[in-house]
């Protein structure tokens, strides 16, 4: 099948590459000339485990193409995916200007029937708006389908190639058959393709992400309560996670969620609810708690240094919002760093993939270490903000020799409490008893 993918961000690039991997001819379109030239030269513009191998193979085999021309990109396409950004507006609503702008252009250049698929996360009613924007400029037949993505950064390729489910929102039997043929190779193990109307499909994506964000936030609230009551959140997590009605996933407490999806999707669903005159109070609480949770370690750090961290050198391990990605959008580490700088601390950070992105944002406001241990040299304390695998079993003896103080504030609960006590560290985490050594 001939496919066009409009937009080459995380979703667009993974979508295009994975469809090419099943034998389709895919052309990806983007207005960013520098990005397209880089992709044409065989270089990825994002970090995503497993993507480079597929990208290189399909480009070599001539199944994966890139262009800045919309007309060239959709020529002879049977399916056009819209994988465009929907950034939050000031009021929290999803900004549809990129999607509707492309829809307006498509209507002027369509030459034959095509299925246009919203892959972006969009508010309820967007498929109708896209249809109207295209229809005003053409008499050619077309269908608009809602097909929300459920890709997790860091495992996006696996998620696409072996999806838990595929959601298809359409009332057109013709479009349903075409999209079904497109996705059948990905569900041979029996996972479902679920068909529904367009509005239900659009709401499904927001509902899924908002529920997961709520689950994370609930555990962060439990972690706060554990600290007050002397309980251990790890024990509570295991106790409730063994209930199959609750499940084990998304129960790990920490310093809040971030990324490109959860923050804006919760915000957008809350705004859509308000527009429908419904007070979605749970979502308001989720957003409020998550913002506070990002700062959870700061009072602990300040208390250790008797409320004065001016001139203190603080090492930060982890900048991406989660491991196995270079994405720093809404990353808790950024909120922590800004708070540290505002209090007069000096920050040296290390992240395996995200440092270039933070460097472009913060420039010379902080220092960057080439290796994880380099960040610890003469540091007064270490903050762990992202749970990269390489941080899980470090050389604690080497760390003690580099740090000015054996002090760790762990926002991801990576280390065993008994071990940290035996090693003599001042170690504070989230929802667990602190291991305190004197700072006098």
C-alpha positions as CSV (number, residue, x, y, z in Angstrom):
1,X,0.0,0.0,0.0
2,X,1.2,3.6,-0.7
3,X,1.2,5.6,2.5
4,X,1.9,9.3,3.3
5,X,2.8,10.4,6.8
6,X,2.5,14.1,7.4
7,X,4.8,15.1,10.3
8,X,8.1,13.5,11.3
9,X,8.2,13.8,15.1
10,X,8.2,10.8,17.4
11,X,4.8,9.5,16.2
12,X,5.3,10.2,12.5
13,X,8.7,8.8,12.2
14,X,7.9,5.6,14.1
15,X,4.6,5.2,12.2
16,X,6.2,5.7,8.8
17,X,9.2,3.4,9.5
18,X,7.1,0.6,11.0
19,X,4.6,0.6,8.1
20,X,7.5,0.5,5.7
21,X,8.8,-2.6,7.6
22,X,5.7,-4.5,6.6
23,X,6.3,-3.8,2.9
24,X,4.4,-0.6,2.3
25,X,5.8,2.3,0.4
26,X,5.9,5.2,2.8
27,X,6.6,8.9,2.1
28,X,7.1,11.1,5.2
29,X,6.4,14.9,4.8
30,X,7.7,17.7,6.9
31,X,8.1,21.5,6.4
32,X,11.4,21.5,8.3
33,X,14.0,21.3,5.5
34,X,16.9,20.7,7.8
35,X,15.1,17.7,9.4
36,X,14.2,16.2,6.0
37,X,17.7,16.6,4.7
38,X,19.1,14.8,7.8
39,X,16.6,12.0,7.4
40,X,17.4,11.7,3.7
41,X,21.1,11.4,4.6
42,X,20.2,8.4,6.7
43,X,20.4,10.0,10.1
44,X,17.6,9.9,12.7
45,X,16.4,13.1,14.3
46,X,15.1,11.4,17.5
47,X,16.5,8.8,19.9
48,X,14.3,5.7,20.1
49,X,15.6,2.2,20.8
50,X,15.2,-0.2,17.9
51,X,14.2,2.5,15.4
52,X,17.6,3.0,13.7
53,X,17.8,-0.5,12.4
54,X,14.4,-0.5,10.8
55,X,14.9,3.1,9.5
56,X,18.2,2.2,7.8
57,X,16.9,-1.1,6.3
58,X,13.7,0.4,4.8
59,X,15.5,3.4,3.5
60,X,18.0,1.2,1.8
61,X,15.3,-1.0,0.4
62,X,13.5,2.0,-1.1
63,X,10.4,1.8,1.0
64,X,10.9,4.9,3.1
65,X,11.1,8.3,1.5
66,X,11.2,11.9,2.8
67,X,10.1,15.2,1.2
68,X,9.1,18.8,2.1
69,X,6.5,18.8,-0.6
70,X,3.0,17.9,0.5
71,X,1.9,17.4,-3.1
72,X,4.8,15.1,-3.9
73,X,4.3,13.3,-0.6
74,X,0.7,12.4,-1.1
75,X,1.0,11.5,-4.8
76,X,-0.7,8.2,-5.4
77,X,-1.2,7.6,-1.6
78,X,-4.1,5.5,-0.6
79,X,-3.8,6.4,3.0
80,X,-2.6,9.7,4.5
81,X,-1.6,9.8,8.2
82,X,-1.7,13.2,10.1
83,X,1.0,12.9,12.7
84,X,1.2,16.6,13.6
85,X,1.7,18.3,16.9
86,X,-1.3,19.5,19.0
87,X,0.4,21.7,21.6
88,X,-1.6,23.0,24.5
89,X,-2.9,26.5,24.3
90,X,-2.9,29.0,27.2
91,X,-6.3,27.7,28.3
92,X,-5.2,24.0,28.1
93,X,-7.0,23.2,24.9
94,X,-5.3,21.3,22.1
95,X,-4.2,23.7,19.3
96,X,-5.4,22.2,16.0
97,X,-3.8,24.8,13.7
98,X,-1.3,22.4,12.2
99,X,-3.8,19.7,11.5
100,X,-6.4,22.0,10.1
101,X,-3.8,23.9,8.1
102,X,-2.7,20.7,6.4
103,X,-6.3,19.6,6.0
104,X,-7.1,22.9,4.1
105,X,-4.1,22.3,1.8
106,X,-5.0,18.6,1.2
107,X,-8.4,19.6,-0.2
108,X,-6.7,21.7,-2.9
109,X,-4.5,18.9,-4.2
110,X,-6.4,15.6,-3.8
111,X,-6.8,13.8,-7.1
112,X,-8.5,10.5,-6.1
113,X,-10.2,8.8,-3.1
114,X,-8.0,8.6,-0.1
115,X,-8.4,7.7,3.6
116,X,-7.1,10.4,5.9
117,X,-6.2,9.2,9.3
118,X,-5.8,11.4,12.4
119,X,-2.9,9.8,14.3
120,X,-2.4,12.9,16.4
121,X,-4.0,13.1,19.8
122,X,-7.0,15.4,19.2
123,X,-10.2,16.5,21.0
124,X,-13.5,15.0,20.3
125,X,-15.0,16.4,17.1
126,X,-11.7,16.9,15.3
127,X,-12.4,14.3,12.6
128,X,-15.5,16.4,11.7
129,X,-13.4,19.6,11.6
130,X,-10.8,17.9,9.4
131,X,-13.5,16.6,7.1
132,X,-15.0,20.1,6.8
133,X,-11.6,21.7,6.1
134,X,-10.9,19.3,3.3
135,X,-14.4,19.2,1.8
136,X,-14.6,23.0,1.3
137,X,-11.8,22.8,-1.2
138,X,-12.6,19.6,-3.2
139,X,-15.3,17.4,-4.7
140,X,-13.1,14.3,-4.6
141,X,-14.3,11.5,-2.3
142,X,-12.4,10.9,0.9
143,X,-12.9,9.6,4.5
144,X,-11.5,10.8,7.7
145,X,-10.6,8.2,10.3
146,X,-9.5,8.6,14.0
147,X,-6.7,6.1,14.8
148,X,-5.1,7.3,18.1
149,X,-1.6,6.1,18.9
150,X,-0.6,4.5,22.2
151,X,3.2,4.5,21.7
152,X,5.4,4.8,24.8
153,X,8.6,6.6,24.2
154,X,11.5,4.3,24.8
155,X,9.6,1.2,23.6
156,X,7.7,2.8,20.7
157,X,8.9,0.4,18.1
158,X,7.7,-2.6,20.1
159,X,4.5,-0.9,20.9
160,X,3.8,-0.3,17.2
161,X,4.9,-3.7,15.9
162,X,3.0,-5.6,18.6
163,X,0.2,-3.4,19.8
164,X,-2.1,-4.3,22.7
165,X,-4.9,-3.1,20.6
166,X,-5.6,-0.9,17.6
167,X,-8.4,1.7,17.8
168,X,-10.1,2.6,14.6
169,X,-12.8,5.3,14.6
170,X,-14.9,5.3,11.4
171,X,-18.4,4.9,10.2
172,X,-17.3,4.3,6.6
173,X,-17.2,0.6,5.6
174,X,-14.9,1.5,2.7
175,X,-12.3,3.2,5.0
176,X,-12.7,0.4,7.6
177,X,-11.6,-2.3,5.0
178,X,-8.6,-0.3,3.9
179,X,-7.4,0.5,7.5
180,X,-8.0,-3.1,8.5
181,X,-5.8,-4.4,5.7
182,X,-3.1,-2.0,6.8
183,X,-3.1,-3.2,10.5
184,X,-3.7,-6.9,10.1
185,X,0.1,-7.7,9.9
186,X,0.5,-6.2,13.3
187,X,-2.1,-8.2,15.2
188,X,-1.4,-11.8,14.1
189,X,-1.0,-12.9,17.7
190,X,-4.7,-12.1,18.3
191,X,-4.7,-8.7,19.9
192,X,-7.8,-6.8,18.8
193,X,-8.6,-4.2,16.3
194,X,-11.4,-2.4,17.9
195,X,-13.9,-0.4,15.7
196,X,-16.0,2.5,17.0
197,X,-17.2,5.9,15.9
198,X,-14.8,8.7,15.4
199,X,-15.8,10.6,18.5
200,X,-15.4,7.6,20.8
201,X,-12.0,6.9,19.3
202,X,-10.8,10.4,20.0
203,X,-12.0,10.3,23.6
204,X,-10.5,6.9,24.1
205,X,-7.0,8.3,23.8
206,X,-7.5,11.1,26.3
207,X,-9.3,8.7,28.7
208,X,-6.5,6.2,28.6
209,X,-3.7,8.7,29.2
210,X,-5.7,10.5,31.9
211,X,-6.4,7.3,33.7
212,X,-2.7,6.3,33.7
213,X,-1.7,9.8,34.9
214,X,-4.3,9.4,37.7
215,X,-2.9,6.1,38.7
216,X,0.6,7.5,38.9
217,X,-0.6,10.5,40.9
218,X,-2.6,8.3,43.3
219,X,0.6,6.4,44.1
220,X,2.4,9.6,44.6
221,X,-0.2,10.7,47.1
222,X,0.1,7.3,48.9
223,X,3.9,7.9,49.0
224,X,3.3,11.2,50.7
225,X,1.1,9.5,53.3
226,X,3.6,6.7,53.8
227,X,6.2,9.3,54.8
228,X,3.9,10.8,57.3
229,X,2.7,7.5,58.8
230,X,6.0,5.6,58.7
231,X,4.8,3.1,56.1
232,X,6.8,1.9,53.1
233,X,5.3,2.7,49.7
234,X,7.2,-0.2,48.1
235,X,5.4,-2.6,50.3
236,X,2.0,-0.9,49.7
237,X,2.7,-1.0,45.9
238,X,3.3,-4.7,46.0
239,X,0.3,-5.3,48.2
240,X,-2.2,-3.6,45.9
241,X,-0.4,-4.4,42.6
242,X,-1.0,-8.1,43.1
243,X,-4.8,-7.5,42.8
244,X,-5.5,-8.1,39.1
245,X,-8.2,-5.5,39.2
246,X,-5.5,-2.9,39.9
247,X,-2.4,-4.4,38.2
248,X,1.3,-3.8,38.8
249,X,2.0,-1.2,36.2
250,X,2.0,2.6,36.7
251,X,2.2,2.1,40.5
252,X,5.8,3.3,41.0
253,X,6.0,6.5,43.0
254,X,8.4,9.3,42.0
255,X,8.7,12.9,41.2
256,X,5.7,13.2,38.9
257,X,5.0,12.4,35.3
258,X,6.2,14.4,32.3
259,X,6.6,14.0,28.6
260,X,4.7,15.0,25.5
261,X,1.5,13.1,26.3
262,X,0.3,12.9,29.9
263,X,0.6,16.6,30.8
264,X,-1.1,18.0,27.7
265,X,-3.7,15.2,27.4
266,X,-4.9,15.6,31.0
267,X,-5.0,19.3,30.4
268,X,-6.9,19.0,27.2
269,X,-9.5,16.5,28.6
270,X,-10.1,18.9,31.5
271,X,-10.6,21.8,29.0
272,X,-13.0,19.7,26.8
273,X,-14.9,18.7,30.0
274,X,-15.2,22.4,31.0
275,X,-16.4,23.3,27.5
276,X,-19.1,20.7,27.9
277,X,-20.0,22.2,31.3
278,X,-18.7,19.2,33.2
279,X,-16.5,19.7,36.3
280,X,-14.0,16.9,36.0
281,X,-12.7,17.3,39.5
282,X,-10.3,14.3,39.5
283,X,-8.3,15.7,36.6
284,X,-7.9,19.1,38.4
285,X,-6.5,17.3,41.4
286,X,-4.2,15.2,39.2
287,X,-2.7,18.2,37.6
288,X,-2.3,20.0,41.0
289,X,-0.7,17.1,42.7
290,X,1.7,16.3,39.8
291,X,3.1,19.9,39.8
292,X,3.7,19.7,43.5
293,X,5.3,16.2,43.2
294,X,8.0,17.5,40.9
295,X,9.3,19.6,43.9
296,X,9.1,16.7,46.4
297,X,12.8,16.4,46.8
298,X,13.6,20.1,47.2
299,X,12.4,20.6,50.8
300,X,14.3,17.4,51.8
301,X,17.5,18.8,50.2
302,X,17.1,22.2,51.7
303,X,16.4,20.7,55.2
304,X,19.6,18.7,55.0
305,X,21.6,21.9,54.3
306,X,19.7,23.9,56.9
307,X,17.7,25.8,54.4
308,X,20.7,27.3,52.6
309,X,21.9,25.8,49.4
310,X,23.6,28.9,48.0
311,X,26.8,27.9,46.4
312,X,26.2,24.2,47.0
313,X,27.1,22.0,44.0
314,X,24.3,19.6,43.3
315,X,24.8,16.8,40.8
316,X,21.7,15.7,38.8
317,X,21.5,12.2,37.2
318,X,18.8,12.1,34.5
319,X,17.3,14.9,32.5
320,X,14.8,13.1,30.1
321,X,11.3,12.7,31.5
322,X,11.8,9.0,31.4
323,X,14.6,6.5,30.5
324,X,15.3,5.4,26.9
325,X,14.4,8.7,25.3
326,X,15.9,12.1,24.7
327,X,12.6,13.9,25.3
328,X,12.7,16.6,27.9
329,X,9.2,18.0,27.5
330,X,7.7,18.6,31.0
331,X,10.6,16.6,32.5
332,X,10.6,16.8,36.3
333,X,14.3,17.3,36.2
334,X,13.9,20.7,34.6
335,X,11.6,21.9,37.3
336,X,14.1,20.7,39.9
337,X,17.0,22.4,38.2
338,X,15.2,25.7,37.9
339,X,14.3,25.6,41.6
340,X,18.0,24.8,42.5
341,X,19.2,27.7,40.4
342,X,16.7,30.1,41.9
343,X,18.0,29.1,45.4
344,X,21.6,29.8,44.3
345,X,22.9,26.3,43.9
346,X,25.4,25.2,41.2
347,X,24.1,22.3,39.1
348,X,26.1,19.7,37.1
349,X,24.0,17.3,35.2
350,X,24.4,14.0,33.3
351,X,22.0,12.1,31.0
352,X,22.9,9.5,28.4
353,X,20.7,11.0,25.7
354,X,19.0,14.3,26.7
355,X,21.9,16.7,27.4
356,X,21.9,18.3,24.0
357,X,18.3,19.1,24.3
358,X,18.7,20.6,27.7
359,X,21.8,22.5,26.6
360,X,19.8,24.2,23.9
361,X,17.2,25.2,26.6
362,X,19.4,26.2,29.5
363,X,22.7,27.1,27.7
364,X,25.4,27.9,30.2
365,X,23.1,28.1,33.3
366,X,24.2,24.6,34.4
367,X,27.3,22.4,33.7
368,X,27.2,19.1,31.8
369,X,29.3,16.1,32.6
370,X,30.6,13.8,29.9
371,X,30.1,10.7,32.1
372,X,27.8,10.0,35.0
373,X,30.6,9.9,37.6
374,X,32.1,13.1,36.4
375,X,29.0,14.9,37.6
376,X,29.8,13.9,41.2
377,X,33.2,15.4,41.5
378,X,33.1,17.6,44.7
379,X,29.3,17.7,44.6
380,X,27.6,18.3,47.9
381,X,24.7,16.0,47.0
382,X,23.3,13.9,44.2
383,X,19.7,14.1,42.9
384,X,18.4,11.2,40.8
385,X,15.6,12.4,38.5
386,X,15.4,9.7,35.8
387,X,15.6,6.0,36.2
388,X,18.1,5.1,33.5
389,X,19.3,1.5,33.8
390,X,23.0,2.6,34.2
391,X,22.0,4.4,37.4
392,X,20.6,1.3,39.1
393,X,23.8,-0.4,40.1
394,X,26.5,2.2,40.4
395,X,29.9,1.9,42.1
396,X,29.0,3.3,45.5
397,X,32.6,3.2,46.7
398,X,33.7,5.3,43.7
399,X,30.8,7.6,44.3
400,X,31.8,8.2,47.9
401,X,35.3,9.1,46.8
402,X,34.0,11.7,44.4
403,X,31.1,13.3,46.4
404,X,31.9,15.9,49.0
405,X,29.2,14.4,51.1
406,X,27.7,10.9,50.9
407,X,24.2,12.3,50.2
408,X,21.6,11.1,47.7
409,X,18.1,12.3,47.1
410,X,16.5,9.7,44.9
411,X,13.3,10.7,43.0
412,X,13.0,7.2,41.5
413,X,13.6,4.9,44.4
414,X,16.4,3.0,42.7
415,X,18.4,1.8,45.7
416,X,17.8,-0.7,48.5
417,X,17.3,1.0,51.9
418,X,19.3,-1.6,53.8
419,X,22.2,-1.4,51.5
420,X,22.3,2.4,51.6
421,X,22.3,2.2,55.4
422,X,25.1,-0.3,55.5
423,X,27.1,2.0,53.1
424,X,26.6,5.0,55.4
425,X,24.8,7.2,52.9
426,X,22.3,9.9,53.8
427,X,19.7,8.6,51.4
428,X,16.2,10.0,51.0
429,X,13.7,8.7,48.5
430,X,9.9,8.9,47.9
431,X,7.5,7.2,50.3
432,X,10.2,5.2,52.1
433,X,11.9,5.7,55.4
434,X,15.0,8.0,55.1
435,X,18.5,6.7,55.8
436,X,20.0,9.6,57.6
437,X,23.6,10.3,58.5
438,X,24.6,13.4,60.3
439,X,25.4,16.5,58.3
440,X,27.3,18.3,61.0
